Amino acid sequence: MPSPDVPDAPDALDAPGAAGGAPFRCFGTGDPLYEAYHDTEWGHPVRDDRGLFERISLEAFQSGLSWITVLRRREAFRAAFDGFDPRAVAAYGDADVARLLADPGIIRNRAKVGATIANAHALLALQAAGGSLDGLLRAATPDPAPPAPQVPADVPARTPGSAALARTLKAAGFRFVGPTTAYATMQACGVVDDHLRQCPARAAVERARAASEGVRP
């Protein structure tokens, strides 16, 4: 059964050679939207604070649900939350909360809507103090990087590093960012690469990481 706070629980990842000879993926085979997410997004570095705000918001909405449930609603979320522009979201008032809770295209959860607005305020405060969401996440990068997982059971749901990141985010005023959600964000945004060792997507992630750091692959 999928874990509530990661794209798919390790025991739900596709087994090597699954789908009748289709290209191997850690997860998502059989659903074009999920395949594209696996192949081109999961694990790729996200460095801009707006993009990171979107990811951390969607991970919070995913809590208790499967990631594909959120992925299928992502465009509706973007439309509902002004493209996850933190300044726009921080300006939301009661009328906007009511609008969001009436929007059938998103996950209508009052606590998660409230947390997203609170997190926009936290991000603006962080930036005003000279910090960034990117800086907080990159500070959580494990050094040295853990070895590539060999089998699905090697992929953790949380780590000591994600627990530390969750504490840092909460201290900065962010909500709905427990250790498991923090680790899912680390996975999604390229702080860690949890594609299995034999997964072809690992090479694409490494190229994207090198490009984000200005390093020749």
C-alpha positions in Angstrom: 0.0 0.0 0.0 1.4 3.5 -0.8 2.8 5.4 2.0 0.9 8.6 2.8 3.9 11.0 2.4 6.1 9.7 -0.3 5.4 9.3 -4.1 5.0 5.6 -3.5 6.0 3.4 -0.6 9.1 1.3 -1.3 7.0 -1.9 -1.4 4.8 -0.2 -4.0 7.6 0.6 -6.4 7.6 -1.3 -9.6 9.7 -4.4 -9.7 12.5 -4.7 -12.3 11.3 -6.0 -15.5 7.7 -5.2 -14.7 5.0 -4.2 -17.3 6.0 -6.8 -19.8 9.3 -5.5 -20.9 8.5 -1.8 -20.6 11.4 0.5 -19.7 12.2 0.0 -16.1 11.1 2.7 -13.6 11.2 2.9 -9.9 7.5 3.7 -9.9 4.7 5.0 -12.2 4.8 2.5 -15.1 1.4 2.3 -16.8 0.2 5.8 -16.1 1.6 8.4 -18.7 1.4 11.3 -16.2 3.2 9.3 -13.5 5.7 8.0 -16.0 6.6 11.6 -17.1 6.9 12.7 -13.5 9.3 9.8 -12.7 11.3 10.3 -15.9 11.7 14.1 -15.9 10.9 15.5 -12.5 11.4 13.3 -9.4 14.9 13.8 -8.1 15.7 16.7 -10.4 17.0 19.8 -8.6 14.5 22.6 -7.9 16.4 25.7 -6.9 13.9 28.6 -7.1 11.9 29.4 -4.0 8.6 29.6 -5.9 9.1 26.2 -7.3 10.1 24.8 -3.9 7.1 26.5 -2.3 4.9 24.7 -4.8 6.6 21.3 -4.1 6.4 21.7 -0.3 2.8 22.8 -0.5 1.8 19.8 -2.7 3.7 17.4 -0.4 1.7 18.7 2.5 -1.6 18.3 0.6 -0.5 14.7 -0.2 -0.2 13.8 3.5 -2.5 10.8 4.1 -3.1 10.3 0.3 -1.2 8.8 -2.6 1.1 11.1 -4.7 -0.8 10.4 -7.9 -3.9 11.8 -6.3 -2.1 15.2 -6.0 -0.3 14.9 -9.3 -3.6 14.6 -11.2 -4.7 17.8 -9.5 -1.5 19.8 -9.9 -2.8 22.1 -12.6 -5.9 22.8 -10.7 -3.8 23.5 -7.6 -1.7 25.9 -9.6 -4.7 27.7 -10.9 -6.3 27.9 -7.4 -3.1 29.1 -5.7 -2.0 31.8 -8.2 0.8 29.6 -9.5 2.1 29.3 -5.9 3.3 32.8 -6.0 4.1 33.2 -2.3 3.3 36.9 -2.2 -0.1 36.3 -3.7 -0.9 33.4 -1.4 0.3 35.3 1.7 -2.3 38.0 0.8 -5.2 35.5 1.0 -8.0 36.2 3.3 -11.2 34.6 4.4 -12.8 34.9 1.0 -9.9 33.1 -0.6 -10.1 30.3 2.0 -13.8 29.9 1.3 -13.0 29.8 -2.5 -10.4 27.2 -2.0 -12.6 25.0 0.2 -15.3 25.1 -2.5 -12.9 24.2 -5.4 -13.6 20.6 -6.5 -10.4 20.5 -8.5 -8.1 20.5 -5.4 -8.0 18.6 -2.1 -10.4 20.6 0.1 -8.8 20.3 3.5 -9.1 23.4 5.8 -5.9 22.6 7.8 -3.8 22.1 4.7 -5.2 25.2 3.0 -4.4 27.2 6.2 -0.9 25.7 6.3 -0.2 26.7 2.7 -1.1 30.3 3.5 0.9 30.3 6.7 3.9 28.8 4.8 3.7 31.6 2.3 4.0 34.1 5.2 6.9 32.0 6.6 8.7 32.0 3.2 8.4 35.8 2.8 9.7 36.3 6.4 12.6 33.9 5.6 13.5 35.9 2.5 13.2 39.2 4.3 15.7 38.0 6.8 18.1 37.2 3.9 17.4 33.4 3.8 15.8 31.2 1.2 13.8 28.0 1.1 16.5 26.7 -1.3 19.2 27.4 1.3 17.3 25.5 4.0 16.8 22.4 1.7 20.4 22.4 0.4 21.7 22.6 3.9 20.0 19.3 4.4 21.9 17.6 1.6 23.6 14.4 3.0 27.3 14.5 2.9 28.5 12.1 1.7 25.6 11.1 -0.4 24.1 7.8 0.5 24.7 4.9 -1.8 22.1 4.3 -4.6 19.3 2.1 -3.3 19.6 -1.4 -4.8 16.0 -2.6 -4.1 12.8 -0.8 -3.2 13.2 -1.7 0.5 16.4 0.4 0.6 14.4 3.6 0.0 13.6 5.2 3.4 10.4 7.1 4.3 12.3 9.4 6.6 15.9 10.0 7.8 17.7 11.8 10.6 18.4 14.5 8.0 14.7 14.9 7.2 13.9 15.1 10.9 16.4 17.9 11.3 15.0 19.7 8.2 11.5 19.4 9.6 12.7 21.0 12.8 14.4 23.8 10.9 11.3 24.5 8.8 9.0 24.5 11.8 11.3 26.9 13.6 11.0 29.2 10.6 7.2 29.1 10.8 6.4 26.4 8.3 3.5 23.9 9.0 2.6 20.4 7.8 6.3 19.6 7.4 7.0 16.5 9.5 10.1 14.3 8.9 8.3 12.1 6.3 6.9 15.1 4.3 10.3 16.8 4.6 12.0 13.7 3.2 9.4 13.4 0.3 10.3 17.1 -0.5 14.0 16.2 -0.4 13.4 13.4 -2.8 11.2 15.4 -5.2 13.6 18.4 -5.3 16.9 16.7 -5.8 18.3 17.0 -2.3 18.6 13.2 -2.4 18.4 10.9 -5.4 16.4 7.8 -4.5 16.0 6.3 -8.0 17.1 2.7 -7.8 20.7 1.9 -8.9 19.5 0.3 -12.1 16.9 3.0 -13.0 17.9 4.9 -16.1 16.5 8.1 -14.6 19.5 8.3 -12.2 21.7 9.5 -15.1 19.3 12.2 -16.1 19.2 13.4 -12.5 23.0 13.5 -12.3 23.1 15.6 -15.5 20.4 18.0 -14.1 22.2 18.3 -10.8 25.5 19.1 -12.5 23.8 21.7 -14.6 22.2 23.3 -11.6 25.6 23.6 -9.9 27.3 24.9 -13.1 29.4 21.7 -13.2 30.3 20.0 -16.5 28.9 16.4 -16.3 
